[in-house]
Each structure stands twice: as structure tokens, then as C-alpha cells.
Amino acid sequence: MAAPVGCDHYVRNCLLKAPCCGKAYICRLCHDAEEDHEMDRFLVTEVQCSVCNTVQQAQQTCEVCKVTFGEYYCDICHLFDKDKKQYHCQPCGICRIGPIEKYFHCEKCNLCLAGDLRGKHKCVENVSRQNCPVCMEDIHTSRIRAHVLPCGHLLHKTCFDSMVQTGAYRCPLCMHSAWDMENYWEEMDKEVAQSPMPTEYQDATVKIICNDCQNHCTVPFHVLGMKCSGCGSYNTAQDGGLIKQTPQPEQPPVPEP
């Protein structure tokens, strides 16, 4: 058997004949990068063998030289690739990297999620049909695995990793904290306690909105951050200007009888 060649996206021994323009490309992504239109992989009916160049009906094995086009083959998505424990998810309508027993399809999110998230994630209806809020690329059909934030929104796992490396800790869509920040808030408590405000600001307060629990409250003003009195988060936004306490006039001493 000849060694699979493929491209940067897939390992396979055939080219897809694009139903839109009739040209042969190793995959739809290579096609879309070269042409001014996109290939519908579901409409592919013919492939060309990379070994003997025979054009034939889409199938897993060449009808002439018998080379295997791909260890994995889906006759719905016309996906040829090396074996990555892929499976075709009928509700998603596309192939996912498995193994299937480690994933489940959430009907409300309309997406396959890791099994350990069953009953432990916040559902957002059809969340996978939105683009990644970081790179603005499609999430549902992407080959990059999606990462589920505590707020229920999705972004590519690679985009999430890049976001963490830059120090960003909030969901780009709703500003909710992207992971458990309790330890960080405790460090913030220490920094605030060790950094007293100047005298003229020590009694100043400010109204805030918490991005984590949506609580509205009035708290002491501090340049390092304002702590939510509801959940203890520093992921807050100032709502209005400073509220300074009006000093009470001194009362004259009461004369002794």
C-alpha cells in the first residue's frame, strides 16, 4: 500500500472532484483557499486516485489499484483521513474526532461535548452556530475542538489558550469570568488591603455591576479594583462616578450645667 500523502489538513490518497467547478483538490479547505467560492463537500460524488489517477465514484478503496484512500471514510461528509477515532454525528450533521464513547450530543447547544460536561455545563441554544468570538471563524464545522466557557459560550480551544496566555480572563461575548478565579480574587484582596487609598478617597464609594453574578451594589472605591459584595468577584464594571461622603459639621460642645 502506498504511503498516504494528503495535505496540511488531512492524510489521504485521493483528490476530491469539486462539484462546483470540476477541479480536483485534496480537500475542501485547499479548494476554498484557492478559489473565489466554497466547495460543498456533501455534494462530492467523484474522487481521483493519487496513485493511479483514476477518476471514480467516491468510495474508500480505489477500484483499479486497490489503494485505500483513507483509514477513515464517511460517505456522508466524503471525509477521508487517517484513523483518529472519528464518528459521524447525525444531529451535528458532520464528523467529529472521537472516540464516540467519550462524547455526547447536547440537543439544546446542538453540539457534541466531552462526556464529563454532561449535566455540568450551562446550555446556550444553538451556541455552536455562532462564530468563534476570538478569530470569528466557524465553530460548528471547524476541525479545531471547541472549548466551553462557564457562561456556556464557545470558542476554539486554540483561541482560548491564546487568550489565557495574553492575560485575558473574561468571555469576549458576555464578560463572565472564563474559569474559576477564586484564588486570584483572594490575591486581589491582599493587594487591596496593602494599598490604602489617599485620605481624600478613603470614604469614597462607587456603584458597580458584577459581570459574574449581575449584582448591582455600592462598594468602596479602589484603583486596583472594586469587589462585588454579592459573589466576591473583582470582575466588575463601574456604573457612574465617585460618591463622596459629605463631612458632617462639628457639633459645638454642650456646656456643663
Residue frames as qw, qx, qy, qz and C-alpha x, y, z in Angstrom:
[[0.000, 0.887, 0.461, 0.000, 0.00, 0.00, 0.00],
 [0.381, 0.531, -0.032, 0.756, 1.32, 3.46, -0.90],
 [0.290, -0.313, -0.488, 0.761, 2.00, 5.89, 1.93],
 [0.078, 0.856, 0.512, 0.011, -0.87, 8.39, 2.29],
 [0.395, 0.254, 0.053, 0.881, 0.02, 11.89, 1.11],
 [0.174, -0.807, -0.547, 0.137, -2.82, 14.32, 1.64],
 [0.183, 0.735, 0.015, 0.653, -2.30, 17.95, 2.62],
 [0.081, 0.314, -0.531, 0.783, -1.85, 20.10, 5.72],
 [0.584, -0.216, 0.161, -0.765, -5.43, 19.31, 6.73],
 [0.924, -0.035, 0.224, -0.307, -5.92, 15.59, 6.00],
 [0.204, -0.418, 0.853, 0.239, -3.93, 12.43, 5.29],
 [0.770, 0.377, 0.406, -0.317, -5.46, 10.70, 2.25],
 [0.423, -0.163, 0.719, 0.527, -4.67, 9.04, -1.09],
 [0.298, 0.576, 0.676, 0.350, -7.20, 10.79, -3.29],
 [0.015, -0.067, 0.029, 0.997, -8.36, 14.16, -4.54],
 [0.304, 0.567, 0.666, -0.377, -11.95, 15.39, -4.42],
 [0.189, 0.322, 0.540, 0.754, -13.56, 16.50, -7.66],
 [0.095, 0.282, 0.356, -0.886, -15.26, 19.76, -6.76],
 [0.281, 0.564, 0.772, 0.079, -18.95, 19.66, -7.83],
 [0.083, 0.864, 0.201, -0.455, -18.92, 23.47, -8.21],
 [0.207, 0.822, -0.360, -0.391, -16.02, 23.96, -10.65],
 [0.948, 0.304, -0.086, -0.046, -14.95, 20.43, -11.58],
 [0.294, 0.704, -0.585, 0.276, -11.38, 20.94, -10.36],
 [0.866, -0.203, -0.439, 0.132, -9.57, 18.32, -8.25],
 [0.087, -0.717, 0.439, -0.534, -8.35, 19.28, -4.80],
 [0.350, 0.086, -0.873, 0.328, -7.07, 17.20, -1.91],
 [0.140, -0.487, -0.758, 0.410, -9.70, 18.71, 0.38],
 [0.051, 0.851, 0.472, 0.225, -12.39, 21.38, 0.51],
 [0.371, -0.842, -0.026, 0.391, -10.18, 23.67, 2.63],
 [0.460, -0.231, 0.476, 0.713, -7.46, 23.64, -0.02],
 [0.235, 0.556, 0.639, 0.477, -10.14, 24.35, -2.63],
 [0.139, -0.918, -0.372, 0.025, -11.61, 27.27, -0.68],
 [0.448, -0.668, 0.142, 0.577, -8.15, 28.81, -0.19],
 [0.368, -0.089, 0.571, 0.729, -7.51, 28.87, -3.95],
 [0.068, 0.503, 0.683, 0.526, -10.94, 29.63, -5.41],
 [0.134, -0.174, 0.109, -0.970, -13.36, 32.54, -5.00],
 [0.736, -0.257, -0.189, -0.598, -16.13, 30.20, -3.84],
 [0.422, -0.382, 0.751, -0.334, -16.60, 27.38, -1.36],
 [0.415, 0.087, -0.860, -0.285, -16.92, 23.66, -2.03],
 [0.757, -0.255, 0.198, -0.569, -19.90, 21.77, -0.67],
 [0.022, -0.375, 0.927, -0.013, -18.32, 18.50, 0.44],
 [0.566, 0.168, 0.702, -0.397, -21.72, 16.85, 0.80],
 [0.691, 0.609, 0.052, -0.386, -22.25, 17.16, -2.97],
 [0.036, 0.589, -0.766, -0.255, -18.98, 15.44, -3.90],
 [0.930, 0.148, 0.158, -0.296, -19.64, 12.34, -6.00],
 [0.877, 0.402, -0.151, 0.216, -16.25, 11.64, -7.61],
 [0.485, -0.771, 0.349, 0.221, -12.64, 11.34, -6.44],
 [0.667, 0.645, -0.372, 0.038, -9.33, 10.91, -8.26],
 [0.922, -0.304, -0.021, 0.239, -6.85, 8.32, -7.03],
 [0.109, -0.921, 0.349, 0.136, -3.48, 9.86, -6.13],
 [0.586, -0.348, 0.690, 0.243, -1.68, 6.66, -7.12],
 [0.459, 0.196, 0.754, 0.426, -3.17, 5.66, -10.50],
 [0.086, 0.205, -0.142, -0.965, -5.05, 8.92, -11.26],
 [0.111, -0.363, -0.853, -0.358, -8.31, 7.08, -11.95],
 [0.341, -0.111, 0.148, -0.922, -11.42, 9.23, -11.56],
 [0.350, -0.227, -0.902, -0.111, -14.17, 7.18, -9.95],
 [0.517, -0.673, -0.349, -0.397, -17.16, 7.21, -7.63],
 [0.178, -0.636, 0.509, -0.552, -16.41, 8.39, -4.10],
 [0.937, -0.235, -0.241, -0.096, -15.51, 5.30, -2.05],
 [0.581, -0.750, 0.312, 0.053, -12.89, 4.16, 0.42],
 [0.640, -0.276, 0.612, 0.374, -10.78, 1.96, -1.88],
 [0.253, 0.538, -0.458, -0.661, -9.59, 2.59, -5.45],
 [0.875, 0.254, 0.279, -0.303, -11.45, 0.35, -7.87],
 [0.713, 0.628, -0.312, 0.021, -8.32, -0.03, -10.06],
 [0.423, 0.507, -0.643, 0.388, -5.16, -0.16, -7.93],
 [0.718, -0.447, -0.534, -0.002, -6.96, -1.06, -4.68],
 [0.312, 0.185, -0.437, 0.823, -5.14, 1.57, -2.64],
 [0.267, -0.686, -0.634, 0.237, -7.03, 2.72, 0.46],
 [0.147, 0.725, 0.142, 0.658, -7.94, 6.39, 0.16],
 [0.196, -0.587, 0.373, -0.692, -8.27, 6.86, 3.90],
 [0.187, -0.013, -0.920, 0.343, -8.21, 4.76, 7.06],
 [0.199, 0.486, 0.631, -0.571, -11.41, 6.61, 7.99],
 [0.037, -0.134, -0.562, -0.816, -14.09, 7.32, 5.41],
 [0.293, 0.448, 0.595, -0.599, -17.54, 8.87, 5.77],
 [0.231, 0.306, 0.726, 0.570, -19.82, 8.52, 2.76],
 [0.012, -0.872, -0.485, 0.070, -21.98, 11.42, 4.00],
 [0.177, -0.905, 0.112, 0.370, -19.28, 14.05, 4.56],
 [0.800, 0.544, -0.090, 0.236, -16.95, 12.44, 1.98],
 [0.259, -0.857, 0.429, -0.123, -14.20, 12.70, 4.56],
 [0.916, 0.166, -0.281, 0.233, -11.03, 10.67, 4.05],
 [0.121, -0.827, 0.433, -0.338, -8.35, 10.79, 6.76],
 [0.382, 0.219, -0.847, 0.298, -6.11, 8.74, 8.99],
 [0.577, -0.502, -0.639, -0.080, -7.85, 7.00, 11.87],
 [0.037, 0.318, -0.418, 0.850, -8.49, 9.45, 14.73],
 [0.001, -0.331, -0.875, 0.353, -11.44, 7.52, 16.18],
 [0.247, 0.031, -0.161, -0.955, -13.78, 9.72, 14.13],
 [0.177, 0.426, 0.879, -0.117, -17.53, 9.25, 14.10],
 [0.078, -0.338, -0.417, -0.840, -20.36, 10.86, 12.19],
 [0.090, 0.327, 0.645, -0.685, -22.81, 12.69, 14.46],
 [0.122, 0.531, 0.742, 0.390, -26.23, 12.72, 12.82],
 [0.107, -0.887, -0.403, 0.198, -27.64, 15.71, 14.79],
 [0.279, -0.664, 0.227, 0.656, -24.46, 17.75, 14.16],
 [0.694, 0.692, 0.112, -0.163, -24.51, 16.67, 10.53],
 [0.399, 0.763, -0.501, 0.091, -20.72, 16.30, 10.36],
 [0.863, -0.022, -0.432, 0.260, -17.90, 14.03, 11.50],
 [0.369, -0.860, 0.262, -0.236, -16.29, 14.56, 14.90],
 [0.434, 0.424, -0.743, 0.283, -12.98, 13.31, 16.31],
 [0.811, -0.455, -0.254, -0.266, -13.74, 10.72, 18.96],
 [0.123, -0.154, -0.962, -0.188, -13.79, 8.22, 20.37],
 [0.380, -0.450, -0.431, -0.683, -17.58, 8.39, 20.36],
 [0.629, -0.490, -0.595, 0.103, -17.96, 6.91, 23.85],
 [0.429, -0.263, -0.311, 0.806, -16.20, 9.96, 25.33],
 [0.085, 0.016, -0.119, -0.989, -18.67, 12.45, 23.87],
 [0.185, 0.552, 0.793, -0.179, -22.39, 13.16, 23.89],
 [0.088, 0.392, 0.408, 0.819, -24.62, 15.40, 21.77],
 [0.029, 0.409, 0.521, -0.749, -26.35, 18.20, 23.70],
 [0.248, 0.614, 0.694, 0.282, -29.66, 18.85, 21.95],
 [0.047, -0.941, -0.259, 0.214, -30.01, 22.44, 23.20],
 [0.265, -0.707, 0.372, 0.539, -26.42, 23.50, 22.49],
 [0.808, 0.573, 0.042, -0.130, -26.64, 21.48, 19.24],
 [0.292, 0.742, -0.592, 0.118, -23.07, 20.28, 19.67],
 [0.899, -0.106, -0.394, 0.160, -21.05, 17.25, 20.73],
 [0.208, -0.819, 0.377, -0.380, -19.41, 17.87, 24.10],
 [0.291, 0.328, -0.850, 0.292, -16.99, 15.93, 26.29],
 [0.595, -0.372, -0.700, -0.133, -18.73, 13.35, 28.45],
 [0.416, -0.279, -0.565, 0.656, -17.59, 14.95, 31.71],
 [0.101, -0.016, 0.016, -0.995, -19.69, 18.03, 30.82],
 [0.380, -0.396, -0.732, -0.405, -22.96, 16.09, 30.83],
 [0.481, -0.732, -0.481, -0.037, -25.23, 17.87, 33.30],
 [0.564, -0.540, -0.126, 0.612, -22.38, 20.20, 34.29],
 [0.289, 0.039, 0.284, 0.913, -22.42, 22.86, 31.59],
 [0.257, 0.554, 0.327, -0.721, -24.63, 25.87, 31.00],
 [0.474, 0.411, 0.698, 0.346, -26.70, 25.34, 27.85],
 [0.152, 0.551, -0.080, -0.817, -26.95, 28.12, 25.29],
 [0.729, 0.467, 0.473, -0.166, -29.36, 27.31, 22.48],
 [0.744, 0.611, 0.147, 0.227, -27.61, 26.63, 19.16],
 [0.336, -0.858, 0.238, 0.308, -24.38, 28.07, 20.58],
 [0.634, -0.176, 0.569, 0.494, -22.27, 26.16, 18.05],
 [0.480, 0.669, 0.477, 0.307, -23.92, 28.01, 15.16],
 [0.044, -0.992, 0.056, 0.107, -22.11, 31.20, 16.18],
 [0.652, 0.577, -0.323, 0.370, -18.60, 32.07, 15.06],
 [0.692, -0.280, -0.344, 0.569, -15.70, 31.95, 17.50],
 [0.095, -0.979, -0.179, 0.023, -15.69, 35.38, 19.20],
 [0.501, -0.641, 0.314, 0.489, -11.87, 35.50, 19.06],
 [0.314, -0.202, 0.652, 0.660, -10.99, 34.56, 15.46],
 [0.512, 0.430, 0.068, -0.740, -14.52, 34.98, 14.01],
 [0.306, 0.225, -0.838, -0.393, -14.21, 31.64, 12.21],
 [0.780, -0.197, -0.320, -0.501, -16.93, 28.96, 12.15],
 [0.354, -0.424, 0.745, -0.374, -17.05, 26.73, 15.22],
 [0.856, 0.076, 0.317, -0.403, -19.60, 24.08, 14.24],
 [0.913, 0.407, -0.020, 0.018, -17.75, 22.71, 11.22],
 [0.087, 0.836, -0.530, 0.113, -14.23, 23.57, 12.39],
 [0.833, 0.124, -0.516, 0.157, -11.63, 20.83, 12.77],
 [0.173, 0.347, -0.577, 0.719, -10.40, 22.59, 15.94],
 [0.382, -0.449, -0.792, 0.158, -12.08, 21.37, 19.10],
 [0.209, -0.728, -0.142, -0.637, -14.39, 23.83, 20.84],
 [0.302, -0.028, -0.673, 0.674, -13.89, 24.96, 24.42],
 [0.343, -0.706, -0.538, -0.308, -16.96, 25.55, 26.61],
 [0.091, 0.368, -0.385, 0.842, -16.77, 28.52, 28.98],
 [0.033, -0.256, -0.808, 0.529, -18.65, 28.57, 32.34],
 [0.342, 0.356, 0.149, -0.857, -21.14, 31.02, 30.82],
 [0.711, 0.373, 0.580, -0.140, -21.98, 28.48, 28.11],
 [0.467, 0.819, -0.183, -0.279, -20.38, 30.32, 25.19],
 [0.919, 0.050, 0.261, 0.291, -17.93, 28.56, 22.87],
 [0.226, 0.874, -0.375, -0.209, -14.62, 29.42, 21.33],
 [0.826, 0.364, -0.418, 0.097, -11.89, 27.40, 19.69],
 [0.837, -0.478, -0.070, 0.257, -9.60, 25.62, 22.17],
 [0.648, 0.166, 0.037, 0.742, -6.57, 27.20, 20.48],
 [0.007, -0.689, -0.116, -0.715, -8.16, 30.65, 20.78],
 [0.667, -0.718, -0.135, -0.149, -8.89, 30.02, 24.45],
 [0.830, -0.235, -0.043, 0.504, -5.26, 29.04, 25.07],
 [0.410, 0.401, 0.078, 0.816, -4.06, 32.21, 23.31],
 [0.305, -0.776, -0.175, -0.523, -6.48, 34.29, 25.36],
 [0.786, -0.593, -0.117, 0.132, -5.12, 32.81, 28.61],
 [0.740, 0.013, 0.008, 0.672, -1.52, 33.50, 27.56],
 [0.184, 0.536, 0.102, 0.817, -2.30, 37.19, 27.00],
 [0.087, -0.066, -0.590, 0.800, -3.86, 37.51, 30.46],
 [0.487, -0.162, -0.214, -0.831, -7.46, 37.88, 29.29],
 [0.036, 0.031, 0.940, -0.337, -9.80, 36.09, 31.68],
 [0.448, 0.370, 0.427, -0.693, -13.29, 37.12, 30.52],
 [0.521, 0.434, 0.713, 0.178, -15.65, 35.74, 27.88],
 [0.169, -0.046, 0.322, 0.930, -15.42, 38.04, 24.83],
 [0.189, -0.464, -0.656, -0.565, -19.23, 37.92, 24.48],
 [0.491, -0.731, -0.404, -0.249, -20.70, 38.37, 27.97],
 [0.071, 0.707, -0.434, 0.553, -17.60, 39.34, 30.03],
 [0.863, -0.461, 0.066, -0.197, -18.21, 36.50, 32.53],
 [0.294, -0.659, 0.690, 0.057, -15.04, 35.02, 34.03],
 [0.698, 0.385, -0.521, -0.305, -13.73, 32.28, 31.75],
 [0.680, -0.006, -0.708, 0.190, -12.63, 29.97, 34.59],
 [0.625, -0.684, -0.356, 0.121, -12.62, 29.71, 38.40],
 [0.307, 0.672, -0.202, 0.643, -10.98, 32.93, 39.63],
 [0.654, -0.725, -0.202, -0.081, -11.39, 32.38, 43.39],
 [0.771, -0.284, -0.045, 0.568, -7.64, 32.13, 44.09],
 [0.369, 0.373, 0.149, 0.838, -6.97, 35.24, 42.04],
 [0.292, -0.779, -0.234, -0.502, -9.65, 37.20, 43.90],
 [0.750, -0.604, -0.159, 0.219, -8.00, 36.22, 47.19],
 [0.625, -0.015, 0.060, 0.778, -4.72, 37.66, 45.91],
 [0.054, 0.613, 0.254, 0.747, -6.58, 40.82, 44.91],
 [0.557, -0.775, -0.276, -0.114, -7.94, 41.08, 48.48],
 [0.733, -0.405, -0.052, 0.543, -4.38, 41.10, 49.81],
 [0.431, 0.246, 0.200, 0.845, -3.19, 43.69, 47.30],
 [0.179, -0.741, -0.310, -0.568, -6.11, 46.00, 48.05],
 [0.662, -0.711, -0.217, 0.092, -5.54, 45.66, 51.81],
 [0.692, -0.294, 0.065, 0.656, -1.86, 46.52, 51.38],
 [0.280, 0.235, 0.298, 0.882, -2.57, 49.55, 49.16],
 [0.016, -0.687, -0.563, 0.458, -4.68, 52.07, 51.12],
 [0.301, 0.734, 0.372, 0.482, -6.20, 54.91, 49.13],
 [0.215, 0.256, -0.200, 0.921, -5.20, 58.54, 49.76],
 [0.021, 0.284, 0.643, -0.711, -7.11, 60.31, 52.53],
 [0.362, 0.272, -0.039, -0.891, -9.41, 62.20, 50.16],
 [0.598, 0.106, -0.607, -0.513, -10.62, 58.90, 48.62],
 [0.074, 0.107, -0.941, 0.313, -10.81, 56.67, 51.69],
 [0.353, 0.312, 0.664, -0.580, -14.52, 57.29, 52.23],
 [0.439, 0.359, -0.346, -0.748, -15.46, 57.38, 48.53],
 [0.594, 0.146, 0.784, -0.108, -17.82, 54.72, 47.19],
 [0.270, 0.317, -0.541, -0.731, -18.97, 53.80, 43.70],
 [0.824, 0.200, 0.315, -0.427, -21.82, 51.87, 42.11],
 [0.016, -0.403, 0.847, 0.348, -20.72, 48.74, 40.22],
 [0.886, 0.178, -0.052, -0.426, -22.19, 45.96, 38.09],
 [0.509, -0.395, 0.760, 0.082, -20.73, 42.47, 38.54],
 [0.507, 0.411, -0.572, -0.497, -20.05, 40.63, 35.27],
 [0.174, 0.133, -0.974, 0.064, -20.13, 37.29, 37.08],
 [0.005, -0.381, -0.876, 0.296, -23.37, 37.43, 39.11],
 [0.004, -0.569, -0.479, -0.669, -25.03, 40.52, 37.56],
 [0.388, -0.678, -0.506, 0.365, -25.33, 42.08, 41.02],
 [0.141, 0.739, 0.041, 0.657, -25.69, 45.88, 41.34],
 [0.637, -0.621, -0.339, 0.307, -24.13, 47.26, 44.51],
 [0.067, 0.928, -0.181, 0.319, -22.32, 50.20, 46.03],
 [0.893, -0.229, -0.143, 0.361, -18.81, 49.44, 47.29],
 [0.360, -0.795, 0.172, 0.457, -15.67, 51.31, 48.46],
 [0.603, 0.785, -0.143, -0.002, -13.70, 52.79, 45.56],
 [0.618, -0.541, 0.457, 0.341, -10.20, 51.46, 44.91],
 [0.344, 0.712, -0.429, -0.437, -7.93, 51.94, 41.91],
 [0.104, -0.307, 0.936, 0.139, -6.89, 48.26, 41.90],
 [0.316, -0.209, -0.834, -0.401, -10.47, 47.02, 41.60],
 [0.505, -0.221, 0.251, -0.796, -13.92, 47.06, 43.12],
 [0.043, 0.023, -0.995, 0.086, -15.09, 43.86, 44.80],
 [0.520, -0.332, -0.493, -0.613, -18.66, 42.67, 44.30],
 [0.346, -0.304, 0.603, -0.651, -20.44, 42.45, 47.66],
 [0.872, 0.040, 0.014, -0.487, -22.55, 39.58, 46.30],
 [0.986, 0.129, -0.088, 0.049, -20.11, 36.97, 44.98],
 [0.623, -0.641, 0.273, 0.356, -16.73, 38.44, 45.88],
 [0.728, 0.364, 0.330, 0.479, -15.59, 38.86, 42.27],
 [0.202, -0.608, 0.115, 0.759, -13.41, 41.71, 41.06],
 [0.225, 0.214, 0.697, 0.646, -14.76, 41.21, 37.52],
 [0.052, 0.755, 0.548, -0.357, -16.87, 44.34, 37.84],
 [0.302, 0.457, 0.313, 0.776, -17.65, 47.50, 35.90],
 [0.092, -0.291, -0.367, 0.878, -18.08, 50.96, 37.38],
 [0.043, 0.655, 0.680, 0.327, -21.59, 52.39, 36.97],
 [0.131, -0.949, -0.194, -0.213, -21.27, 56.15, 37.37],
 [0.287, 0.676, -0.390, 0.555, -18.86, 58.46, 39.15],
 [0.379, 0.007, -0.722, 0.579, -17.48, 58.52, 42.65],
 [0.464, -0.741, -0.352, -0.336, -19.82, 59.06, 45.57],
 [0.345, 0.285, -0.523, 0.725, -18.04, 61.06, 48.23],
 [0.410, -0.598, -0.648, 0.234, -19.31, 61.14, 51.77],
 [0.024, -0.798, -0.052, -0.600, -20.42, 64.62, 52.87],
 [0.387, 0.063, -0.640, 0.661, -18.48, 65.50, 56.02],
 [0.381, -0.743, -0.548, -0.051, -20.73, 66.12, 59.00],
 [0.038, 0.755, -0.188, 0.627, -20.37, 69.57, 60.62],
 [0.396, 0.016, -0.720, 0.569, -18.78, 69.53, 64.02],
 [0.429, -0.740, -0.466, -0.225, -21.26, 69.97, 66.88],
 [0.009, -0.675, 0.372, -0.637, -20.41, 72.63, 69.46],
 [0.339, -0.020, -0.846, 0.412, -19.65, 71.23, 72.89],
 [0.469, -0.677, -0.466, -0.324, -22.57, 71.10, 75.25],
 [0.005, -0.586, 0.451, -0.673, -21.85, 73.36, 78.25],
 [0.398, -0.174, -0.841, 0.323, -21.86, 71.65, 81.60],
 [0.379, -0.768, -0.378, -0.352, -24.69, 72.64, 83.91]]
